[in-house]
Amino acid sequence: MRRRFGIVATIAVAYITGLIPTITFDGFFEPAFYISIFSLGMLAAEIRLSQKPKFISIKNSLPWNLLSIIFVAIGFIYEWKN
């Protein structure tokens, strides 16, 4: 699907696929949301390993070290408060 429709469509379908059981069963089937998280990992791997010019520009234009520290800190703060 990624090659035919692109990475954005793949992530959108993964999020919808992960949210439908969670919403339908009122949070009972929450692990289905891991499909969405997996799709974000696919995007990260695509950015890291791709030789396509648009992914190379994304890889070189963002401060990935700083972003990873910020997101890990947000995750720790969010879990600490809960």
Legacy VTK file of the C-alpha trace (Angstrom):
# vtk DataFile Version 3.0
C-alpha trace
ASCII
DATASET POLYDATA
POINTS 82 float
0.000 0.000 0.000
2.858 2.373 0.802
4.320 2.140 -2.686
1.001 2.609 -4.407
-0.638 5.339 -2.297
2.253 6.811 -0.326
3.305 6.932 3.289
0.644 9.459 4.363
-2.199 7.232 3.147
-0.615 4.225 4.860
-0.410 6.054 8.185
-3.987 7.321 7.823
-5.314 3.811 7.175
-3.300 2.455 10.107
-4.709 5.088 12.459
-8.252 4.435 11.313
-7.721 0.685 11.631
-6.388 1.162 15.153
-9.117 3.561 16.241
-12.167 1.659 14.971
-11.946 -1.218 17.504
-11.010 1.175 20.309
-13.998 3.431 19.656
-16.413 0.607 18.842
-15.675 -1.413 21.978
-15.362 1.661 24.246
-11.649 1.247 24.904
-11.839 -2.493 25.602
-9.693 -3.374 22.595
-7.110 -0.663 23.163
-4.024 -2.633 21.985
-5.305 -2.196 18.415
-3.890 1.328 18.653
-0.398 -0.210 18.469
-1.012 -0.565 14.722
-0.909 3.226 14.543
2.299 3.409 16.540
3.862 0.802 14.258
2.992 2.951 11.231
4.859 5.886 12.784
7.868 3.589 13.173
7.549 2.784 9.469
7.636 6.504 8.728
10.741 6.940 10.892
12.489 4.081 9.103
11.482 5.531 5.741
12.927 8.924 6.672
16.120 7.360 8.007
16.858 4.866 5.233
15.244 6.283 2.094
17.232 7.719 -0.778
14.274 9.796 -2.029
15.047 13.527 -2.097
12.021 14.571 -0.016
12.911 12.171 2.811
16.580 13.169 2.675
15.568 16.824 3.052
13.350 15.950 6.040
16.186 13.963 7.601
18.659 16.808 7.176
16.361 19.701 8.057
15.114 18.723 11.523
17.130 18.606 14.767
16.363 14.942 15.529
18.462 14.750 18.710
16.642 17.688 20.273
13.235 16.405 19.133
13.863 12.979 20.658
14.850 14.531 24.008
11.738 16.725 23.990
9.378 13.851 23.163
10.935 11.543 25.766
10.597 14.306 28.376
6.947 14.841 27.424
6.332 11.110 27.728
7.944 10.925 31.172
6.030 13.966 32.430
2.739 12.616 31.096
3.242 9.194 32.693
4.494 10.702 35.931
1.338 12.831 36.309
-0.908 9.812 35.682
LINES 1 83
82 0 1 2 3 4 5 6 7 8 9 10 11 12 13 14 15 16 17 18 19 20 21 22 23 24 25 26 27 28 29 30 31 32 33 34 35 36 37 38 39 40 41 42 43 44 45 46 47 48 49 50 51 52 53 54 55 56 57 58 59 60 61 62 63 64 65 66 67 68 69 70 71 72 73 74 75 76 77 78 79 80 81
